[in-house]
Amino acid sequence: MALQQLTGEDLAEKVAAGVPESVDGMVDGALRVKSQKIADVANFMKSDSGLDFNFLNSISAVDYIDHFEVVYHLTSLNKRHTAIVKTRLVGRDDLTLPSVYHLWRGADFQEREIWDLMGISFSGHPNMKRIMLWEGFEGHPLRKDYL
């Protein structure tokens, strides 16, 4: 049986009810949430019995020059559905999101990789240090402004 992707519209209604003032809209079939609420939304999406997103497929980050977007791909192995959740960070300096490590241990290396290569740190992560490059390396080489 194939996995079914839940649309941003499906998720927006449930998440808005479970985590008030967290939904920032929908984009390309994905749910967009306010950056400071990402851990609360993730916790709700994992613990809600109707959603049951018990598996974190991936976290990635994209540099759009005027903002960064962090994308979470989630799967419910029990309910056989998937979801994409996005959040936006504006600016170039002191970019921080709440960590989801406490919900999915698989976020450990992924959050560290995003910090290392893109410069987005995750508050509450137990070991936020470089994973690909050496300590003391200057900058974050996957940023579009990296020279």
C-alpha positions in Angstrom: 0.0 0.0 0.0 1.5 3.3 -1.1 2.0 6.3 1.2 -0.4 9.2 0.9 0.8 12.8 1.2 -1.3 15.0 3.3 -1.8 18.4 1.8 -1.0 21.7 3.4 -4.7 22.4 3.6 -5.3 19.1 5.5 -2.6 19.8 7.9 -3.3 23.5 8.4 -6.7 23.0 9.9 -5.5 20.3 12.4 -2.3 22.1 13.3 -4.0 25.4 13.8 -6.4 23.8 16.2 -3.7 21.9 18.1 -1.0 24.7 18.1 -2.8 28.1 18.0 -1.1 30.9 16.1 1.5 28.6 14.5 0.3 28.3 10.9 1.8 30.7 8.4 0.0 29.4 5.3 0.5 26.7 2.7 3.0 26.6 -0.2 3.3 24.1 -3.0 1.2 21.5 -1.0 3.3 21.9 2.1 2.4 23.4 5.5 4.3 26.6 6.4 4.6 27.4 10.1 6.1 30.2 12.1 9.7 29.5 12.9 9.5 30.0 16.7 6.7 27.4 16.8 8.4 24.6 14.7 9.1 22.4 17.7 5.6 22.8 19.1 4.1 21.9 15.7 6.5 18.9 15.4 5.5 17.7 18.9 1.8 18.0 18.0 2.2 16.2 14.7 4.1 13.4 16.4 1.8 13.0 19.4 -1.7 13.6 17.8 -3.2 10.2 17.3 -4.7 11.2 13.9 -1.4 12.4 12.5 1.1 10.1 14.3 4.2 11.4 12.5 6.6 9.0 14.2 9.4 9.2 11.6 11.5 12.1 10.5 12.7 11.4 6.9 14.9 14.5 6.5 15.6 18.1 7.4 17.1 20.4 4.8 17.8 24.1 4.4 17.6 26.3 1.3 19.3 29.7 0.9 17.1 32.1 -1.1 19.4 35.1 -0.5 16.7 37.2 1.2 15.6 34.4 3.5 16.3 30.8 4.4 13.8 28.0 4.4 14.0 24.9 6.5 12.1 21.9 5.2 11.0 18.9 7.3 9.8 15.7 5.6 7.7 13.5 7.9 6.1 10.0 7.7 3.6 8.2 9.8 4.5 4.5 9.5 1.3 3.5 11.2 -1.1 5.8 9.3 0.8 5.4 6.0 0.9 9.1 5.2 3.6 11.8 4.7 3.8 15.5 5.1 6.1 18.4 4.3 6.5 21.2 6.8 8.4 24.4 6.0 9.5 27.4 8.0 11.2 30.6 7.0 14.0 32.5 8.6 14.6 36.1 7.5 18.1 37.7 7.6 21.6 36.4 7.4 22.9 36.6 11.0 22.1 34.8 14.2 19.6 32.3 12.6 18.1 29.9 15.2 15.3 27.4 15.2 14.1 25.2 18.1 15.6 21.7 17.8 13.4 18.7 17.2 16.1 16.3 18.5 14.0 15.6 21.6 11.3 14.2 19.3 13.3 12.4 16.7 16.9 11.3 17.4 17.4 11.2 13.7 17.5 15.0 13.8 20.9 14.9 15.5 23.2 14.8 12.6 20.8 16.6 10.2 20.6 19.7 12.4 24.3 19.7 12.9 24.9 19.5 9.2 22.5 22.4 8.6 24.4 24.4 11.2 27.8 23.5 9.7 27.0 24.2 6.1 24.3 26.8 6.2 24.8 28.6 9.6 21.4 27.9 11.1 21.7 26.8 14.7 19.1 24.8 16.7 18.4 25.8 20.2 18.0 22.9 22.6 20.2 20.6 20.6 22.6 18.7 23.0 25.7 18.8 20.7 25.5 21.8 18.3 28.9 21.6 16.7 30.4 21.1 13.3 29.9 17.7 11.7 31.4 17.9 8.2 34.1 20.7 8.6 36.7 21.2 11.3 36.2 23.4 14.3 37.6 26.8 13.5 36.5 26.7 9.8 35.2 30.2 9.0 31.8 30.5 7.4 29.2 28.2 6.1 30.0 27.0 2.6 26.6 26.2 1.2 25.4 29.8 1.7 25.0 31.7 -1.5 27.1 34.6 -0.1 30.0 32.3 0.9 33.2 33.3 -1.0 
